[in-house]
C-alpha cells in the first residue's frame, strides 16, 4: 500500500510518477523498497488518469436504510449491507492485488 501512497503523493505534488521518484519517497519514509514492485506500479499507472481514478473512487454507492423498519427488517438490511461492504472490499483488493503480483 505504501507504493500506491507514494505515487499519489508524487502526483499530488505535481511530480512525475516514475521509478526514481517513487523510490525516493519510499526511502524518505523509511520503507525498504522493492524494485520489482516499483516497476510494476509505474507500469500499471502508465496511461492512467490519476485524478479521474480518484474521483471515481470517491463516489461510492451508499445503501440507505428504511426510515422505519421492524427489528427483523433492520437485521436483514444489516446483513445485506455487510455483504455489499465485504464484496466491495474484495473487489477493491483484487484490483489492487494486480499491482503487486
N, C-alpha and C positions, 0 to 999 in steps of 0.2 A: 504494500500500500504506500510505502514511503516513496517509491519510484513515481507513482501517479501524483502524489502530493508535490514532489519536486517539479514535475512537468507543469502542473497547474500554477505553482509559484513562479516559475520562469515565465510562463505565458502571461500571467497577471502583471509581472514586472515589465513586460514588453520585450522580453528577450526571445531569442530563437531557441526552440526546444531541440537540442542536438545532444549527442553523446557527451561531449565535453562539458556542457553547461549542467546537464543532469548529474554527472559525476561530481562536479564542483559543489553543487548544492548538497548532495548526499554526504560528501566528505565534510563540508562545513557543519552539517548537522550531527556529525559523529556516527554516521551509518556506514557500516562496511558494505561497499557496493560490489555488485557482481556485473562484470562487463557484458555477459550474455543477456542478462535481464535488461540492462540499459539499452542494448541494441534492439531487443525485442520490443521494448516500449516505444523507442523512437520510430521503429518500422511500423508499429501498429498505429501510431499517431500521424504517420505520413498521409497527407491529404485530408485529414480530419479537421473540420472547423470546430475548434475547441469551444468557442463562445456559443455556437449553436447546440453543441452537445450538453453544455452546462444548462442552457435554457430548457432543453427538453427534459433533462434530469430533474430540474427544479419543479416542473409541473407534474406532480404525481397525483393520481386519482385518489380521492378520499371517499370512503364509504360512510354515508350519513346514516345514523341510527334513527328509527322512527321516533316521533315526538312522544308518543305514549304507547308502550307495549307491555304486555304481561310478562311475568317472570320467565316463562318458557321461551317466548319470542326473543327476549333480550339475550337469553342463553344461546339460542340458535344464531343470532346476529353476531355474538362474540365469537362463536366457533367459526363462522364464515369469514369474519374479519381476520382472525388468526391464520386461517388457511390462505387467505389472499396475501397477507403480510409475509408468510413463510414462502409462498410461491414467488412473490416479487423479490424477496431477498435471494432466493435460489437462482432466479433468472439473472439478477444483477451479478451474483458471484460467478455464474457460468460465463457471462460476458467478459468480466474482468480476468477470469482464470485463463482465458486465451492469451492474455498479455504475458503471463508468467509460465506458460508451458505446463 
